[in-house]
Amino acid sequence: MGSAALPPFSWAEAVSRWQFAPVVTVVTAVLAGLYLWGVLRVARRHPQRPWPLLRTVSFLLGLLVVVVATQSGIGTYDGTLFWVHMVQHLLLIMVAPPLIILGQPVTLLMHASRNPVHTWVKRIVRSGPVAGLTWPAFGVAAYAATIVGTHLTSFMNLVESTPAVHDGEHVLYLVVGYLYFLPLLGREPIRWKVSYPLRLFLLFIAMPVDAFTGVVLGSESSFPFNPMEPRSWGPSPVDDVHTGGAVMWIGGAAIMFVAIMVTFFAWTRETSPSGGMGWLESARRATLAERIGAGAANADVNTTAIAEASTRTSREPGNVDEDDEQLAAYNAYLARLNGPAGHDAGNS
């Protein structure tokens, strides 16, 4: 929250003027530590298939966005300038959640854990309550209700007058953004497998929500909420709310356009001529299927299950990295390489 003692806003002030939020710092540090622990654990268990660096970078960037939105100058001035408040909202609901989702933390947990934790996680993410929360229609409705309800109602007055509600609003944006973008941008092992045309449609229909909210705020003839913290500099209250409306409209549309383009390019990559996936992924799966099949005869595992997993690896367009049987077959192959027979073969 800002104060009357704050100097005029500038991006230099936004970069240099930080405030400490203990809960945000602790939570993001713990999540980052747990994620990196999972990355190291996967690297030790599967040295030939370490966790992708881009996923790690994406997840950590998502946490960094949360820290910047709440503790940098953006968080410091969010109670003084309405348009900065809107920038913070976009960061928390439209930028941080997709980055965290692309980091695939649930999949990492499943890869890094053993039973019974692995089984528990799998059951939870595919349970009825989680399926309801991650239902794409629910995510769209929650997103629209949150954007409209927190900007075009008197809820803004409660946010400005009650710090606990203000903090709760930040959590609300993160949760709603995560639930909205998860089935559309994510590759976590949830129940819903949304087709690319439907993903594009559900991303597109959120743009009018941002535009409507921005237009309403931009057409206000007076500041529609309780006065923000006093200041003797900067735009008038009416100009401030108009700028905030433009941030929601233009900024929200720009971010959503990026999400749409990312989804479109992912779609074109998976629908390339090489069997419904990119050529590099096709080659990787073919090699993996060949090695799994070769290891089935010598590994001390269920050869029928391995053979079935090998066939599915080479033929099905699903994500090989998220299929438990395929992972088990690959682990058996690695075990064979690390055993005496594998070393003898490697030395011959």
NORVENSUL-V960872 format. One record per backbone hydrogen bond with DSSP energy under -0.5 kcal/mol. CO is the residue of the C=O (numbers start at 1). NH is the residue of the N-H. If there is no record, write none. Layout:
BEGIN
co = {CO | CO}
nh = {NH | NH}
END
This chain:
BEGIN
co = {3 | 10 | 11 | 12 | 13 | 14 | 16 | 19 | 20 | 21 | 22 | 23 | 24 | 25 | 26 | 27 | 28 | 29 | 30 | 31 | 32 | 33 | 34 | 35 | 36 | 37 | 38 | 39 | 40 | 41 | 42 | 46 | 52 | 53 | 54 | 55 | 56 | 57 | 58 | 59 | 60 | 61 | 62 | 63 | 64 | 65 | 66 | 67 | 67 | 68 | 68 | 71 | 72 | 72 | 73 | 74 | 77 | 77 | 79 | 81 | 82 | 83 | 84 | 85 | 86 | 87 | 88 | 89 | 90 | 90 | 91 | 91 | 95 | 96 | 97 | 98 | 99 | 100 | 100 | 101 | 104 | 105 | 106 | 107 | 108 | 109 | 114 | 114 | 116 | 117 | 118 | 119 | 120 | 121 | 122 | 124 | 125 | 127 | 128 | 129 | 130 | 132 | 135 | 135 | 136 | 137 | 138 | 139 | 140 | 141 | 142 | 143 | 144 | 145 | 146 | 147 | 148 | 148 | 153 | 154 | 154 | 155 | 156 | 157 | 158 | 162 | 163 | 164 | 165 | 166 | 167 | 168 | 169 | 170 | 171 | 172 | 173 | 174 | 175 | 176 | 177 | 178 | 179 | 181 | 181 | 181 | 182 | 188 | 192 | 195 | 196 | 197 | 198 | 199 | 200 | 201 | 203 | 204 | 204 | 206 | 207 | 208 | 209 | 210 | 211 | 212 | 213 | 214 | 215 | 216 | 217 | 236 | 237 | 238 | 239 | 240 | 241 | 242 | 243 | 244 | 245 | 246 | 246 | 247 | 247 | 248 | 249 | 250 | 251 | 252 | 253 | 254 | 255 | 256 | 257 | 258 | 259 | 260 | 261 | 262 | 263 | 264 | 265 | 266 | 267 | 269 | 272 | 273 | 278 | 279 | 280 | 281 | 282 | 283 | 284 | 285 | 286 | 287 | 288 | 289 | 290 | 291 | 292 | 293 | 293 | 295 | 299 | 301 | 302 | 303 | 304 | 305 | 306 | 307 | 308 | 309 | 310 | 311 | 312 | 318 | 319 | 320 | 322 | 323 | 324 | 325 | 326 | 327 | 328 | 329 | 330 | 331 | 332 | 333 | 334 | 335 | 336 | 339 | 340 | 341 | 342 | 343 | 344}
nh = {6 | 14 | 15 | 16 | 17 | 73 | 18 | 21 | 22 | 25 | 26 | 27 | 28 | 29 | 30 | 31 | 32 | 33 | 34 | 35 | 36 | 37 | 38 | 39 | 40 | 41 | 42 | 43 | 44 | 45 | 46 | 49 | 56 | 57 | 58 | 59 | 60 | 61 | 62 | 63 | 64 | 65 | 66 | 67 | 68 | 69 | 70 | 71 | 72 | 72 | 75 | 19 | 75 | 76 | 77 | 78 | 80 | 81 | 229 | 85 | 86 | 87 | 88 | 89 | 90 | 91 | 92 | 93 | 94 | 95 | 95 | 96 | 99 | 100 | 101 | 102 | 103 | 103 | 105 | 104 | 108 | 109 | 110 | 111 | 112 | 113 | 117 | 118 | 120 | 121 | 122 | 123 | 124 | 125 | 126 | 127 | 191 | 131 | 132 | 133 | 134 | 135 | 138 | 139 | 140 | 141 | 142 | 143 | 144 | 145 | 146 | 147 | 148 | 149 | 150 | 151 | 151 | 152 | 156 | 157 | 158 | 159 | 160 | 161 | 162 | 166 | 167 | 168 | 169 | 170 | 171 | 172 | 173 | 174 | 175 | 176 | 177 | 178 | 179 | 180 | 181 | 182 | 183 | 184 | 185 | 186 | 186 | 190 | 194 | 199 | 200 | 201 | 202 | 203 | 204 | 205 | 206 | 207 | 208 | 210 | 211 | 212 | 213 | 214 | 215 | 216 | 217 | 218 | 219 | 219 | 220 | 240 | 241 | 242 | 243 | 244 | 245 | 246 | 247 | 248 | 249 | 250 | 251 | 251 | 252 | 252 | 253 | 254 | 255 | 256 | 257 | 258 | 259 | 260 | 261 | 262 | 263 | 264 | 265 | 266 | 267 | 268 | 269 | 270 | 271 | 272 | 276 | 275 | 282 | 283 | 284 | 285 | 286 | 287 | 288 | 289 | 290 | 291 | 292 | 293 | 294 | 295 | 296 | 296 | 297 | 299 | 301 | 303 | 306 | 307 | 308 | 309 | 310 | 311 | 312 | 313 | 314 | 315 | 316 | 320 | 322 | 323 | 324 | 327 | 328 | 329 | 330 | 331 | 332 | 333 | 334 | 335 | 336 | 337 | 338 | 339 | 342 | 343 | 344 | 345 | 346 | 347 | 348}
END
